[in-house]
Amino acid sequence: MLQPGQKAPLFTLPDQDGKEFSLASQAGKKVVLYFYPKDNTSGCTKEAQQFQQLSQQFNDKNAVIVGISKDSVQSHRNFADKYRLQFTLLADTDKTVIEMYGVWQEKKLYGKPFMGVVRTTYVIDENGYITNVYEKVKADGHAEQVLCQL
């Protein structure tokens, strides 16, 4: 897991439109980089909707919202359309960035261990340094928590 004060690892991934998104292209802006397990699941939908509801307030603070999961570009397109999400969703189907940021971890479901994305958010400043890390996030209310700490 990366820590505040570290330089955020740079990456390029396709967004929900299949266009390349590069973290380096966001220099001069704050980036709220949130990792989530899966499109169209209850917690992930709630979290995305809450980020969308507050998106203008994030924008007012010079912050862009970027969601990452291992879902495909098409899955992200469908998810964004269904819930009218207007921020960037990135497809990390081979888990390169997910692993780079340390969020591919062991989880348990009904006592049985499995590997998956642990809901985590990184806030990256205008110079590319991590300022905040939110681990094992509870979806409800998280977007507001991040906004308040910006």
Protein Blocks (a to p, Z undefined) as FASTA:
>chain_A
ZZehiacdddddddfkopacdfklmgoiacdddddfbghifklmmmmmmmmmmmmmmmmn
opacddddfbdfklmmmmmmmnopabdcdddfkommmmmnopaccddeehiacddddddd
ddddfkopafbdcehiafehplmmmmmmZZ
